[in-house]
């Protein structure tokens, strides 16, 4: 555990001076336009409520609303986590705010989301924590009769899976997501396609196309840190870049196809159960998300089409004193249209 004491300075504030600033710079007249927008400088609660919505409920804020606006940053904390759910992905979301605006993806070009995050965690095990459960339906692990007749399960959760602050790039239509998890001493890049049962879209993932995989974990020093993700596409081909403090940590190509299916090296969390689907020509708009998360479950997170893989985790293993706090600054969107 650690406590961040460094003064929080938003990196983007050095070059971007207003929350509503928009700069369009044609790199080649009539063919390429780069537009940079400060979506939120987190200056006030009223601006925040206009730009963000808690689509998946209040999460930890239903227990204690810890959101703070200090005039230049936004802070939220849950120290420790006190809410949990043994159902689908709903244990993961401790706090999630989704942008009220979606950003069109150029037919040829990219969209980049970036933000400064200062994260602090308590109760986590940096080297990883073994989580225990049983194979069975939701609630089985906390039902003595069900648990006694079920096969045991265990899995290793990285520090960021135990508790972390997040940046999300989301296409709610296809369910394709790109995520940064920033924790006390590590950060990791994640790529996933959520199923239709979570997104509510008929174009979301199915048993064959959904996946969640942690691409790469890296050590970090006490924050703040600038994280960003860029989704690029051109003529059906696509990739996503994950950048930490100006350095590219990972690039994933063939967005929509799991890494193990592509035979690309990754952390091994979590193996896919289907071939996926190339989505380069289907991801047409992207929303931003930020928040506090845990990720302790076994994939595919009790999906109804994969009952034989369903794992139930007891509440004692979901809430073990861990928690996270984060301060966010300068949420910036860059659209590079190379049409």
C-alpha positions as CSV (number, residue, x, y, z in Angstrom):
1,X,0.0,0.0,0.0
2,X,1.1,3.6,-0.5
3,X,-0.2,7.1,-0.1
4,X,0.3,9.6,-2.9
5,X,1.7,12.9,-1.6
6,X,2.9,14.5,-4.8
7,X,1.1,17.6,-5.9
8,X,-1.3,16.8,-8.7
9,X,-0.5,18.5,-12.0
10,X,-2.5,17.7,-15.1
11,X,0.0,17.2,-17.9
12,X,-2.4,18.3,-20.6
13,X,-2.9,21.6,-18.8
14,X,0.6,22.6,-20.0
15,X,-0.6,22.7,-23.6
16,X,-4.4,23.0,-23.3
17,X,-5.9,26.0,-21.6
18,X,-9.7,25.7,-21.6
19,X,-12.2,22.9,-21.1
20,X,-14.0,24.0,-24.3
21,X,-10.9,24.5,-26.4
22,X,-11.0,23.0,-29.9
23,X,-8.1,23.2,-32.2
24,X,-8.4,21.9,-35.8
25,X,-5.1,21.6,-37.7
26,X,-5.1,20.5,-41.3
27,X,-1.9,18.5,-41.9
28,X,-2.7,18.3,-45.6
29,X,-5.3,20.6,-47.1
30,X,-8.5,18.8,-47.9
31,X,-7.2,15.4,-46.9
32,X,-6.3,15.4,-43.2
33,X,-7.7,17.3,-40.2
34,X,-6.6,16.8,-36.6
35,X,-9.0,18.1,-34.0
36,X,-8.1,18.3,-30.3
37,X,-10.8,18.9,-27.7
38,X,-10.6,19.2,-23.9
39,X,-13.8,17.3,-23.2
40,X,-13.6,18.0,-19.5
41,X,-11.0,19.9,-17.4
42,X,-13.0,18.9,-14.3
43,X,-13.6,22.5,-13.3
44,X,-17.0,22.2,-11.6
45,X,-19.7,19.8,-10.5
46,X,-22.2,21.4,-12.9
47,X,-20.0,20.9,-15.9
48,X,-19.3,17.3,-14.8
49,X,-23.0,16.5,-14.5
50,X,-23.6,17.8,-18.0
51,X,-20.7,15.7,-19.5
52,X,-21.0,12.4,-17.6
53,X,-23.7,10.0,-16.6
54,X,-23.7,6.9,-14.3
55,X,-25.3,4.5,-16.8
56,X,-24.7,1.4,-14.7
57,X,-25.9,2.9,-11.4
58,X,-24.2,4.7,-8.5
59,X,-22.0,1.8,-7.4
60,X,-20.0,2.7,-4.2
61,X,-21.6,6.2,-4.3
62,X,-24.8,4.7,-3.1
63,X,-23.0,3.8,0.2
64,X,-21.0,7.1,0.5
65,X,-20.8,9.8,-2.1
66,X,-17.1,10.7,-2.1
67,X,-17.0,12.8,-5.3
68,X,-15.1,16.1,-5.0
69,X,-14.5,18.9,-7.4
70,X,-11.7,21.3,-6.3
71,X,-12.0,23.7,-9.3
72,X,-9.4,21.9,-11.4
73,X,-9.6,18.2,-10.8
74,X,-12.2,15.5,-10.0
75,X,-11.7,13.0,-7.2
76,X,-13.6,9.8,-6.2
77,X,-12.7,7.2,-3.6
78,X,-13.9,4.0,-2.1
79,X,-11.5,3.1,0.8
80,X,-12.3,0.3,1.1
81,X,-14.8,-1.1,-1.4
82,X,-18.1,-2.0,0.3
83,X,-20.3,-3.2,-2.6
84,X,-20.2,-6.5,-4.5
85,X,-22.3,-8.7,-6.7
86,X,-21.9,-12.3,-7.7
87,X,-23.6,-11.7,-11.1
88,X,-22.2,-11.0,-14.6
89,X,-19.8,-8.0,-14.7
90,X,-21.7,-6.0,-12.0
91,X,-19.1,-6.6,-9.3
92,X,-16.5,-4.9,-11.4
93,X,-18.1,-1.5,-11.4
94,X,-17.4,0.4,-8.2
95,X,-17.9,3.8,-9.9
96,X,-18.3,4.4,-13.6
97,X,-19.1,7.7,-15.4
98,X,-19.7,7.6,-19.2
99,X,-19.5,10.6,-21.5
100,X,-22.8,12.0,-22.7
101,X,-21.1,12.6,-26.0
102,X,-19.9,10.0,-28.5
103,X,-17.1,10.7,-30.9
104,X,-17.4,9.5,-34.6
105,X,-14.5,7.4,-35.8
106,X,-13.2,8.5,-39.2
107,X,-13.3,5.9,-42.0
108,X,-9.6,6.5,-42.3
109,X,-8.0,7.8,-39.1
110,X,-8.1,7.6,-35.4
111,X,-9.7,8.7,-32.1
112,X,-7.6,9.2,-29.0
113,X,-8.8,9.6,-25.4
114,X,-6.3,10.7,-22.8
115,X,-6.5,11.7,-19.1
116,X,-4.2,12.3,-16.1
117,X,-4.9,9.9,-13.2
118,X,-3.4,9.9,-9.7
119,X,-4.4,6.6,-8.2
120,X,-4.1,5.2,-4.7
121,X,-5.0,1.8,-3.4
122,X,-5.3,0.1,0.0
123,X,-5.5,-3.5,0.9
124,X,-4.1,-4.8,-2.3
125,X,-1.4,-7.4,-2.8
126,X,1.0,-6.0,-5.5
127,X,2.4,-9.4,-6.3
128,X,-1.1,-10.8,-7.0
129,X,-3.8,-12.3,-4.8
130,X,-5.3,-15.8,-5.2
131,X,-9.1,-15.5,-5.4
132,X,-11.2,-18.6,-4.5
133,X,-14.6,-19.7,-5.7
134,X,-16.6,-22.6,-7.1
135,X,-17.9,-23.7,-10.5
136,X,-21.6,-23.0,-10.3
137,X,-24.3,-20.4,-10.9
138,X,-24.5,-16.9,-9.4
139,X,-24.8,-17.1,-5.6
140,X,-23.5,-20.7,-5.3
141,X,-20.4,-19.9,-3.4
142,X,-22.3,-18.3,-0.6
143,X,-24.9,-21.1,-0.5
144,X,-23.4,-23.9,1.8
145,X,-25.3,-26.7,0.1
146,X,-24.4,-25.5,-3.5
147,X,-20.8,-24.8,-2.6
148,X,-20.3,-28.2,-0.9
149,X,-21.3,-30.1,-4.1
150,X,-19.3,-27.9,-6.5
151,X,-15.8,-28.1,-7.9
152,X,-13.4,-25.5,-6.4
153,X,-11.9,-22.7,-8.6
154,X,-9.1,-20.3,-8.0
155,X,-7.4,-17.6,-10.0
156,X,-4.6,-15.1,-9.6
157,X,-5.8,-11.4,-9.6
158,X,-3.2,-8.8,-10.4
159,X,-3.0,-5.7,-8.2
160,X,-5.1,-3.6,-10.7
161,X,-7.7,-6.4,-10.8
162,X,-8.0,-6.1,-7.0
163,X,-8.6,-2.3,-7.2
164,X,-7.8,0.3,-9.7
165,X,-8.7,3.6,-11.4
166,X,-9.7,3.4,-15.0
167,X,-10.0,5.0,-18.4
168,X,-12.3,3.4,-20.9
169,X,-12.9,3.7,-24.7
170,X,-16.3,2.2,-25.4
171,X,-18.3,1.3,-28.4
172,X,-21.7,0.4,-26.9
173,X,-23.1,-0.9,-30.2
174,X,-20.5,-3.7,-30.8
175,X,-19.4,-4.0,-27.2
176,X,-15.8,-3.3,-28.1
177,X,-13.8,-1.8,-25.2
178,X,-10.2,-0.6,-24.6
179,X,-9.2,0.1,-21.0
180,X,-6.4,1.4,-18.8
181,X,-6.3,0.2,-15.1
182,X,-4.0,2.3,-12.9
183,X,-3.3,0.9,-9.4
184,X,-0.9,1.6,-6.5
185,X,2.3,0.2,-8.1
186,X,1.2,-1.2,-11.5
187,X,-0.9,-0.3,-14.5
188,X,-2.3,-2.6,-17.2
189,X,-3.8,-2.4,-20.6
190,X,-7.0,-4.4,-21.3
191,X,-9.0,-5.2,-24.4
192,X,-12.4,-6.8,-24.4
193,X,-15.7,-7.2,-26.2
194,X,-18.7,-7.2,-23.9
195,X,-21.6,-9.5,-24.7
196,X,-25.0,-8.3,-25.8
197,X,-26.4,-9.2,-22.4
198,X,-24.3,-6.4,-20.9
199,X,-24.4,-3.7,-23.6
200,X,-28.1,-4.2,-24.4
201,X,-27.2,-4.0,-28.1
202,X,-28.0,-6.9,-30.5
203,X,-24.6,-6.3,-32.1
204,X,-22.7,-7.0,-28.8
205,X,-20.6,-10.1,-28.4
206,X,-21.8,-13.6,-28.3
207,X,-20.2,-16.8,-26.9
208,X,-18.0,-17.0,-30.0
209,X,-17.1,-13.3,-30.2
210,X,-16.9,-11.9,-26.6
211,X,-13.5,-11.8,-24.9
212,X,-11.6,-10.0,-22.1
213,X,-7.8,-10.0,-22.0
214,X,-5.2,-8.2,-20.1
215,X,-2.6,-7.2,-22.7
216,X,0.3,-6.0,-20.6
217,X,1.1,-5.0,-17.0
218,X,3.8,-2.5,-16.2
219,X,5.3,-1.1,-12.9
220,X,4.6,2.5,-12.1
221,X,5.9,5.0,-9.6
222,X,3.7,7.2,-7.5
223,X,1.4,9.3,-9.7
224,X,0.1,11.3,-11.4
225,X,0.3,9.5,-14.8
226,X,-1.0,10.5,-18.2
227,X,-2.7,7.5,-20.0
228,X,-4.2,7.4,-23.4
229,X,-5.6,5.0,-26.0
230,X,-5.8,5.5,-29.7
231,X,-8.1,3.5,-32.0
232,X,-7.1,3.6,-35.7
233,X,-8.8,2.1,-38.7
234,X,-8.4,2.2,-42.5
235,X,-10.2,0.0,-45.0
236,X,-11.2,-2.6,-42.5
237,X,-7.8,-2.9,-40.8
238,X,-7.5,-1.6,-37.2
239,X,-5.3,-1.4,-34.2
240,X,-5.3,0.2,-30.7
241,X,-2.3,1.9,-29.0
242,X,-1.9,2.1,-25.2
243,X,0.3,5.0,-24.1
244,X,1.6,5.7,-20.6
245,X,3.4,9.0,-19.9
246,X,4.2,9.5,-23.5
247,X,5.5,5.9,-24.1
248,X,3.6,3.3,-26.1
249,X,3.2,0.3,-23.8
250,X,1.3,-1.9,-26.3
251,X,-0.3,-2.1,-29.7
252,X,-3.1,-4.6,-30.5
253,X,-4.0,-5.2,-34.1
254,X,-7.1,-6.9,-35.7
255,X,-9.4,-5.4,-33.1
256,X,-12.2,-7.8,-32.2
257,X,-10.0,-11.0,-32.6
258,X,-8.7,-12.3,-29.2
259,X,-5.0,-12.1,-28.7
260,X,-4.5,-15.9,-28.2
261,X,-6.4,-16.5,-31.4
262,X,-4.0,-14.1,-33.1
263,X,-1.1,-16.0,-31.4
264,X,0.0,-12.7,-29.9
265,X,1.9,-12.7,-26.6
266,X,-0.2,-11.3,-23.7
267,X,-0.5,-11.8,-19.9
268,X,-2.6,-15.0,-20.3
269,X,-5.5,-13.4,-18.4
270,X,-8.0,-14.5,-19.7
271,X,-8.0,-17.2,-22.5
272,X,-10.7,-16.8,-25.1
273,X,-13.5,-19.3,-25.7
274,X,-14.2,-18.4,-29.3
275,X,-12.6,-17.0,-32.5
276,X,-13.8,-13.4,-32.1
277,X,-14.7,-11.2,-35.0
278,X,-12.7,-8.5,-36.8
279,X,-14.4,-5.2,-36.0
280,X,-12.3,-2.6,-37.9
281,X,-15.1,-1.6,-40.1
282,X,-17.8,-1.7,-37.5
283,X,-16.6,0.6,-34.7
284,X,-18.1,3.8,-35.8
285,X,-18.3,5.9,-32.6
286,X,-16.7,5.8,-29.2
287,X,-17.7,7.0,-25.7
288,X,-15.4,7.8,-22.8
289,X,-15.6,6.2,-19.4
290,X,-13.6,6.7,-16.1
291,X,-14.0,5.3,-12.6
292,X,-13.0,2.8,-10.0
293,X,-13.1,-1.0,-10.7
294,X,-12.2,-4.5,-9.5
295,X,-11.9,-7.5,-11.8
296,X,-11.9,-10.7,-9.7
297,X,-14.1,-13.0,-11.6
298,X,-13.4,-15.8,-14.1
299,X,-14.2,-15.2,-17.7
300,X,-16.8,-15.3,-19.3
301,X,-18.4,-13.8,-16.1
302,X,-21.3,-16.2,-15.7
303,X,-22.5,-15.7,-19.3
304,X,-25.8,-17.6,-19.8
305,X,-24.5,-19.2,-23.0
306,X,-21.5,-20.8,-21.2
307,X,-23.0,-22.3,-18.0
308,X,-20.3,-24.9,-17.8
309,X,-17.7,-22.2,-17.3
310,X,-19.7,-20.2,-14.7
311,X,-17.8,-19.4,-11.6
312,X,-19.3,-18.1,-8.3
313,X,-17.1,-16.1,-6.0
314,X,-18.1,-15.5,-2.4
315,X,-18.5,-12.0,-1.0
316,X,-15.6,-12.7,1.4
317,X,-13.3,-13.1,-1.6
318,X,-14.7,-10.1,-3.4
319,X,-14.4,-7.7,-0.5
320,X,-11.2,-8.2,1.6
321,X,-10.4,-4.7,2.6
322,X,-9.1,-3.5,-0.7
323,X,-10.1,-0.1,-2.2
324,X,-9.1,2.7,-4.5
325,X,-9.1,6.4,-4.8
326,X,-8.3,8.5,-7.9
327,X,-8.0,12.1,-9.0
328,X,-8.7,12.9,-12.7
329,X,-7.6,15.9,-14.7
330,X,-7.9,17.1,-18.4
331,X,-9.9,14.6,-20.3
332,X,-8.8,15.2,-23.9
333,X,-10.1,13.8,-27.2
334,X,-8.1,14.0,-30.5
335,X,-9.7,13.0,-33.8
336,X,-7.3,12.5,-36.7
337,X,-9.3,12.3,-39.9
338,X,-7.1,11.2,-42.8
339,X,-9.9,11.0,-45.3
